[in-house]
Amino acid sequence: MKSSSVWKKFRIKDVELKNRIVRSATNEHLGTRNGIITDSFIDVYKNLANSGVSLIITSNMAIDKSQRSDLAQICINEPENIEKLKLLTKEVHKASSKIICQISYGGHHASKIVAKSAMTPSTTEETTEMTLDDINNCINNYIKTIKLIKKVGFDGVELHLAHGYLLSEFLDPFYNKRTDKYGGTTENRYRIVHQILSKLNNFVLDSHFLIIAKIDSTSKSGDSLFLEEQINICKLLEKDGIDAIEVSGCDFKKYKKDIPYFLNNALKIKEEVSVPIILVGGFRNITQINNAISKGIDLIAMSRPFIADKNFMEKLKKNQASRCTSCNSCFYIYKTRFKHCIFDNEIDLQLYENFHK
Ligand SMILES: Cc1cc2nc3c(=O)[nH]c(=O)nc-3n(C[C@H](O)[C@H](O)[C@H](O)COP(=O)(O)O)c2cc1C
C-alpha cells in the first residue's frame, strides 16, 4: 500500500470518510454538572472537523444520569441537550466530517459518583449487582438512546464495550461472576449486547447510520486466553450486524512503547472477521500509521495527540510527529480544570517535571 493511503477515502456502508484518521472517543469533561453540553464542547468538535479529521467519535456520553461516570459527563438523554446535539452534528457536517456518538453505562466507574448505587454485572465492595429488571431497563434505554442519536443527525453510534464500562464488564469474566443466563459462557456474557443489537429496528438500521463497537483486546486479569475470547465476541458482533470494530485495551495508559500498542491483537481479530477494523492506542506519527494500514488496519484512531497538538492533522500532513509523550497528565488536568495538554501551561509543566525528577 502506498504511503499516501492514509489520505484516501474509505467507505463503511454508505458513509464515506474522506481519509483514514479518526479521533477516538475522548471525554473532554466539558458538560455542566447537570450533564448539559456547553459551547466549549461544541467548539472542540468544530475545530476537529475543520482540521480535517474524517471521523470524530464523541466523548463517552451517559445513557442514564444515575449511572454516569463523572460529574462533567454529558448525559445525552437530558431534554435540554436535544437542540445542542443537533447543532453539534450540523457543525461537524459543515466541514464534511462524520460524527459518531459513544454511549455507555458507567459500570464500576459510576461508583465514584453514586457509590454503592453503581450497577455492575456482579456485586463488588463498591457496586451492586444488576437484577433482571435492571438489565431489561438498560437494554431498552440503549435502544431509546440510539434512536435519539439517529434523530439528532449523528452518522452512527459507538457502543463502549471497553475500559471497564458496564458492557465490557459483562463480557469479561474478571468482572462477570453471574450464574444466570448473563454469565458463564461467551454467549451468556455477550447476551446483553446481543439483545441490544437484535432490538434495533429499521429506523436505525439504515445504510447511512453506523453501529460500531469499541472493544478491549486485553483484560485486567492478564488472562492470556482473553484475546481468543474477544475474537469470539467479535464474531458474534459481526453476526449481529456491527459495521466496524475499534480495537483498544483496558491497560492503554500504562504503555509507552511497542507502538501501536494493540496492532498484533487487532491483526488477529482482522483475520477472523470481515468488518472494518479501527485501531487505537499509541499512534504518534505518520510512519506508524502507514505501517498499520499497510498491514491491513482500515482506520487509525487517536486521542491524546489531538489534545497535545493544536493542529495535529496539519502536523501529520507535514510528516511531523505529535509532541504527546503519553504522560497521561491530560486525564487528571481535564478532571480538575479546563482540558489541555501540560505543555501548554507553565505551572502544569513545572508540576510534571518535579513529579518526574
Ligand atoms: C482525556 C481522555 C479521555 C478519554 N475518554 C474516553 C472516552 O470517553 N471513551 C473511550 O472509549 N476512550 C476514552 N479515552 C481513551 C482514548 O479513546 C484512546 O483509546 C486512548 O487514549 C489511547 O489512544 P491514544 O494513545 O491515541 O491516546 C480517553 C483518553 C483520554 C486521554
PDBQT file of the ligand as one rigid body, heavy atoms in Angstrom, charges set to zero:
ROOT
HETATM    1  C1  LIG A 401      -8.563  12.536  28.428  1.00  0.00    +0.000 C 
HETATM    2  C2  LIG A 401      -9.007  11.262  27.794  1.00  0.00    +0.000 A 
HETATM    3  C3  LIG A 401     -10.337  10.903  27.838  1.00  0.00    +0.000 A 
HETATM    4  C4  LIG A 401     -10.756   9.714  27.237  1.00  0.00    +0.000 A 
HETATM    5  N1  LIG A 401     -12.098   9.425  27.198  1.00  0.00    +0.000 NA
HETATM    6  C5  LIG A 401     -12.515   8.305  26.564  1.00  0.00    +0.000 A 
HETATM    7  C6  LIG A 401     -13.889   8.049  26.390  1.00  0.00    +0.000 A 
HETATM    8  O1  LIG A 401     -14.762   8.853  26.752  1.00  0.00    +0.000 OA
HETATM    9  N2  LIG A 401     -14.240   6.881  25.777  1.00  0.00    +0.000 N 
HETATM   10  C7  LIG A 401     -13.300   5.981  25.315  1.00  0.00    +0.000 A 
HETATM   11  O2  LIG A 401     -13.664   4.950  24.750  1.00  0.00    +0.000 OA
HETATM   12  N3  LIG A 401     -11.996   6.232  25.432  1.00  0.00    +0.000 NA
HETATM   13  C8  LIG A 401     -11.582   7.369  26.019  1.00  0.00    +0.000 A 
HETATM   14  N4  LIG A 401     -10.250   7.643  26.079  1.00  0.00    +0.000 N 
HETATM   15  C9  LIG A 401      -9.289   6.679  25.509  1.00  0.00    +0.000 C 
HETATM   16  C10 LIG A 401      -8.970   7.027  24.060  1.00  0.00    +0.000 C 
HETATM   17  O3  LIG A 401     -10.098   6.944  23.224  1.00  0.00    +0.000 OA
HETATM   18  C11 LIG A 401      -7.903   6.063  23.496  1.00  0.00    +0.000 C 
HETATM   19  O4  LIG A 401      -8.428   4.766  23.463  1.00  0.00    +0.000 OA
HETATM   20  C12 LIG A 401      -6.607   6.076  24.325  1.00  0.00    +0.000 C 
HETATM   21  O5  LIG A 401      -6.292   7.380  24.785  1.00  0.00    +0.000 OA
HETATM   22  C13 LIG A 401      -5.419   5.528  23.530  1.00  0.00    +0.000 C 
HETATM   23  O6  LIG A 401      -5.213   6.286  22.367  1.00  0.00    +0.000 OA
HETATM   24  P1  LIG A 401      -4.046   7.427  22.258  1.00  0.00    +0.000 P 
HETATM   25  O7  LIG A 401      -2.754   6.729  22.545  1.00  0.00    +0.000 OA
HETATM   26  O8  LIG A 401      -4.165   7.917  20.835  1.00  0.00    +0.000 OA
HETATM   27  O9  LIG A 401      -4.338   8.465  23.272  1.00  0.00    +0.000 OA
HETATM   28  C14 LIG A 401      -9.809   8.845  26.637  1.00  0.00    +0.000 A 
HETATM   29  C15 LIG A 401      -8.470   9.229  26.588  1.00  0.00    +0.000 A 
HETATM   30  C16 LIG A 401      -8.064  10.424  27.137  1.00  0.00    +0.000 A 
HETATM   31  C17 LIG A 401      -6.620  10.825  27.029  1.00  0.00    +0.000 C 
ENDROOT
TORSDOF 0
